[in-house]
Amino acid sequence: MHFRVKRPELLAPAGNLEKLKTAIHYGADAVYLSGKLYGLRSFAGNFTISEMEEGIKLAHKKGAKVYVTVNIFPRNEDLRKLPDYLIDLEQIGVDAIIVSDPGTVIMTKELIPEIPLHLSTQANTTNWRSVEFWKDQGISRVNLARELSFSEIEYITGKVDIEIETFVHGAMCISYSGRCLLSNYLTHRDSNRGECSQPCRWKYMLMEESRPGIYLPIFEDDRGSYILSSEDLCLIEYIPNLIGAGVDSLKIEGRMKGINYVGNVVRVYRKAIDEYLDNPDKYEFRNEWPEELKKVSHRNYTAGFFCEKSTRGSQNYSSSSYVQTHDLVGVVREVSGNNEIRVEVRNQIRLGDEVEFIGKSGEINHLFLEKMINEDGETIEIAQPNQIVILTVNFPTSVTDLIRKQK
Ligand code: SF4
């Protein structure tokens, strides 16, 4: 296979302003976020218009772009406030709007024709003719369905001349990305309007009609019965393939996840992309990358459909809970010249703990906590969440660096 080398964008989720700053700090080229209206992920925090404006200014100052999701499948009543919202988005300077519904596409083109439109994965685009169709509708970028294999992605990028975006990391749906009514039926929460309660992750039992209350376990095999729960996508191994295929944007899922997830996942993908682009011929996959990705909150990882067919291994049979080996314990808030730093504590730390500072270029520095000082200048033994502590370090750190501790 002949690989082309074009620098792809690394696109990260930003559920709030802090996540936006963290994603950009660790090397995201662009972030996507939602306002309080019209974006899937109703429970991610999300931005008011003025927060979005602040986020956009901050991102632009650092050379990063901001895309705003307007990708729900709106009902008629949802369309009433949409024009005002779209005009607000144009006025605050968004770089693109992410859409999935054809009615929203038409309204957006009529009202704010200058703003680029990206087609969401919710539109489930699975072939090159569909990509061309959307291009004819004025779409400038298509996020392909997560269910495509690499050869299908490569075939599409070879056929079309608009930007192609693919997911490389994060949670997967058991249905075509959100096109699922399980949540509507079981909890009256509409997954296509950002309210999915994730019943695909629940543990199900079998009950015979005349024996209420007697639950018969379902065993797919000896691991259990999470019959609908997908593992999480992780394509860190396939970065050269995606770059070689000419994919324009590599997207990370997870607007609901915390800054530890956003910062570390961005950092690892940034490193892999940069190392490949620096010297494609000498590029070597580093085993530490998947190991680092296991330190953040995740379900077991899978390559999903990327390598042709999904397998039984893509299914989470034994548990639907997240796993994570490290906790976020703090964020660097101020750095002074004499190696003193002010840290905002996020999880309890105490003297004797060993913590890891995660530098923005990927370096990890270890520190044994031998001395902690509070804001009143007193030496303390334990620091609690939200407290500010002063630490002394003998390695470089910068504001927004994350600090973690092994569980
Ligand atoms: S219930 Fe599961 S499969 Fe359905 S939309 Fe929600 S996350 Fe996706």
Residues whose N, C-alpha, C, O or C-beta is under 5 A from the ligand:
A	BS01	SF4	C173 I174 S175 G178 C180 L182 S183 S191 C196 Q198 P199 C200
